[in-house]
Amino acid sequence: MSETSARLLNLLSLLQTPREWPGSELAGRLGVTSRTIRRDIERLRELGYPVHATMGAEGGYRLAAGTAMPPLLLDDEEAVAIAVGLRSAAGHTIEGIEEASVRALAKLEQVLPARLRRRVGTLGTATVPMPAGGGPTVDPEHLTVLAAAITNHERLRFRYRAGAGRHSRRLVEPHRLVASGRRWYLVAYDNDREDWRIFRVDRLSEPFPTGVRTPPRELPAADAGAYVRERMQGMSASHRAVATVWAPAAEVTARLGGPAAGEVVAVGEASCRWHSTADSLEWLALRLALLGYEFTVHEPPELAAYLRAMGGRVSRAAGTAEAAEVGGEEGGQAEGTR
């Protein structure tokens, strides 16, 4: 492959990232002059790739949608990540994604090099997805529109249905999508209310990019996941719990399954501190019990008392079952000696 052809492929790979690329940045990435970049852009256009250019301080080049999709240029890690993601897509709450993911995976695996097919196959045989249960589903097209608006810092309009059933129209500056448990949330700045808001994506409809771009706003939290966790805990929480869990923080975080389940802070290599809030002691007790690790409750005392009562009920139930089993065995033995 000639140097020019290789550079054109590298340029096309960069342009496939959904953002504006200033000519100077492209030149720096590829180690050529801005004049060479302009010539290469013209060559891509001659080959049928719709590369658009915008003027101004924030302008640059971007690859627009055309009549045909250009070849995707993926490195090894990107190809494996996409293949694994498609394999597990059926277990997520994205409506209608199962059949489409199978078709896309078949096309991708057909062109994967043998070394990557083995990696994907190994991951596939070693993992089993848990069947999806009931719950709200999300339109994949909505996720695509939201993700593009976030990447392009573009204002977005949509209809929204609140929990009480009230409908409204919203104009927002989308910041991030957050997946928590079996739900997707959009973190965005609401222009009409002049404040940050969290929207459940399954309650959102008719998302429409306005074409108006805005500078990124600073979120009033460390990151979008932390913001969703804090807001959700503060909405209806009446009980705040603190407990030490005798397991590594990474394992406990994975078991909890999302920011809505609380904050985990490492105390040592084999222990961590769990902070959470909820509107019921039952939820907090169940969450701790299902972790499968030893734990110590520090607060509130009502949670410790609830766990003691729950433990007593479980112990009595287990004792009753054991007694019934033993009694059945003894009865069977007596029956056989007659």
N, C-alpha and C positions, 0 to 999 in steps of 0.2 A: 504494500500500500504506500502511495506517495505521501510526502509530508503534507501537501495541501489537502489530500483526501482525508488523512487522519485528523488534521486540524478542523476540517468541516464537520466530521463526526463528533469531535469533542465540543465544537460550538453548538451543534444541534442538541447534544446531551445537556448542555447548560441551559439552553433556551426552553427545554422541556420542563424546567422548574417554573411553577406559576408565579412569576414575578417580573418586574421590569429590570433589565440589565443595562446599566450605563455602559456606553462604548468603552470608556476608560477601564472599567472593571473587567469587561470581557478581554480587553487587550492584556491586562495584567495577568489574568488567569491563564491565557494561552501563550504569553510571552511574545506578543507581536505588537505592532503599532496600531493605533486607532484607524489609520487609513486601510491597513490590511483587514481589519474587522469589517469596515464598510464594504470592501470588495467581496469578502466571504459572505456577508449578508446578501449581497446581490446574487451571488452564485446559488445560495439556498433558495432565493425567490425564483430564479430561473428553473430550479429543479422542482418547483411547485409547492414549496413550503411557505405558508403565509406569515412572514415575519413582519410585524408592524413596528413602526418607529413613532415615538412621541417626543415632542420638543419640551424644553424647560429644564429647570434644575432637577426635578424629580423624574424626568423623562428617560427614555432608553429604548431598548428592543425587547420584544416579547413575541412568543410564538402563539398565534391566534388559531382558533378552530377553522379548519378548512373543509374541503369536500371529502378528503380521505385522511385517515390518521397516519402520521408518519411513524416509521419504525421506532419502538421504544429502545433506548440505549441504557441498559442496566448493568451495574457491576455485579459481582457474584453475590455479595451480601444483600443487595436490593432484590435480586431475582429469588433468592431463597426466602427472604422475608415475605415477598408477595405470594409465593407458592404456599407457604405455611399459613399465611393469612387467609387465602382462599379455601384451604382445607378446613379451617376452623370456622369459616363464615356462617355455616349452617347453624351453629350453636349460639348465634347472637340475635339480638332483637331488631334486625333490619328486615323489613317486610319484602318478600319476594327475592331475597338474595341467594337462596340455596341453589336453584337451577342455574342462575347466571354464573355463580361461582364455579360450578362444575364445568360449564362450557369454557370459561376463561382459563381454568386450571388445565384442561385438556390441551388448549392451544399453547399455553406456556410450557408445559412439560414436553411437548413435541419438539420444541426448539432448545430446551435446556441441554447444556453439555452433560456428558455421562457423569462427571464428577459431582455436578450439582443435583442431578436426578437422584443419585445415591444419598446425598445429604437430606433431600426432601423426603425420600422414601423412608429413611431411617427414622426421621422425626414422626412421619405419619404412622408407622407401625408401632412406635413406642408410646403413642398417646391416643386416648379415646375421649372424644368430646361428650360432655354430659348433655343429654337431650334437653332441648329448651322447654321450659314450662310456660305457663300462662303469663300474660303481662302485656304491656303496651308495645307496639311495634313502631319502627321508624322508617319512613320512606327514604331509600338510599339516595334518591335524587335530591331530597332536601339536604341531606348531609353533604352532598357534593357542592350544592349552591352555597351553603354556609361556610364550608371549608375554603372555597374560592374567595368569598367575600372577606374572610379573615386574613387570608394570605395577601390580598390586594389592598387591605385597609379601606374597604369600600362600604359605604352606608347601605343598609338593607331595610326593606319594608316587608312586613308579613302580617297575617292575621293570627291572633292568639286567643286560646280559650283558657281562662283561669280555672283553678280548682273548683270554684263555686259555680262554674258554667258560664260566667260572663265573658262575652266576646269583645275584642278590641283590636284596633290597628296599631302597629308599632313601627317606629322609625328608630333604628339602633345603629351603633357602631360595634360590630361583632368583634370579640376579643379572642375567645378560645372555645372549643368544644371539650366537654369533660364527660367521660364515660364512668358511671358509678353503678355497680351492681348490674341491674338489668334496665337501666335508664340512661339516656343521653341528655346532657344539659348544655345550653348555650349561655356563656357568660358574655354580656354585652353592656355597653353604655346606652341607656335609653335617652334619646335626645329630647323627647317631649317632657319627660319627668326629671331631666337633668340629674340623673343618678344611675348607679350601676344596678343591674338586674340580672336574675337567673331565670331562664326560660326552659321548660321541659320541651324537648324537640318533638315528642309525640303529640303535643298539644299545639304545634305550630303548623300553619298551612300557608300556601301561596307565597313562599319567599321570593322576593324580587330585588335584585341588585339595582341600585339607583344610578350607578356610574359616578357618584360623587366620592372622591377619595379624601381621606382625612389623616392627619398625623396620628400615630399611635398614642393612646392615652395610657397613663400609668395606673395599673390596677391597685386598689387599696389593700393589697395582700401580697404574701410572698410569691404566690403563683395561683393559677386559676383553680387547681384542685383544692388548695387550702381555702380559697375564698368560698367555694361551694360547700365545703365541710363546715366552715364557721357559720355561714348563713343558714344552712339547713339545721344545724344544731340549735341555733338561736330562735328559729321560727316557732317551735312548739315545745321546746325542751323545758321540763320542770324538775328533772333530776340530773345532777352532775355527778359522775362517777370517776374515781381514781383507783387504779389497781395495779399491782406489780404482777406481771406474768413471767413465769420462770421458763422462758424460751427466748431464742435470739429474735431481735426486733424484726429482721427481714422475714422470718417465718410467720410471725404473728401478723405482720402487715399483709402478707399473702393470704393468710386464713381469713382475715377480716373482709377482704375483697373490695374495698373502696373507701374514699374519703368520708363518706357519710357514716361510717362505722366508728370513727374516732381517730385520735392522734396517737401514734406510737413513738416513744422516745427511748432509745437504747440506754440502759443503765450499766450493763456490762456485756460481755460476750454471750452470756447465756440467760440474760434477763432484760426486761424492758418495762417501762411505765406506760399504762394505757389511760388516756383521758377521753371521756365521751359524755355526751348528754343525750337524754331521751325523755319522752313524755310518759314513760311507764317503767317501773322497776322490773316488770316481767321481761321487757326487751333487753335491758341491760344484763339481767341474770342469764337469760338464754344465750346471749352473745358470748358471755364469759364461759358458760358451761360447754358450749359447742366448740370452743377453741381446741379442746383436747389437751390442755396443759395445766399444770399446777398454777394456782394464782392466789394472791392475798388482796382482799378488798380493804382499802384505806378509808374511803368515803363513798357514799353516805352510810351511816350506820343502818339505815333502813334497808339498804341493799344487802348488807351482811346478814341481817335478820331474815330477809326474804329467802336468801340462799340456804340458810340453815333449815328453814321450814320446808323448802323445796327438797333439800337433801333428805330430810326425814321422810317425806312422802315417797321419794324414790326408793329409799332403803326399805321401808315397810312393804312397798309393792314388790320389790325384789325378794324379800323374805317370804311373803305370802306365796309367790310363785315357786320358790324353792321348796317350801313346805308341802305344797300341793304335789310337786314332782316326786318328792321323797315318799309321801303318802301313797301315791299311785304305784310306786315301785314295790313298797311293802305289801300293799294289797294284792299285787300280782303274784308276789312270792307266796303269800298265804294261800292264795287261790290254787297255786300249783301243788301245794303239799297235802291238800285234802284228799 
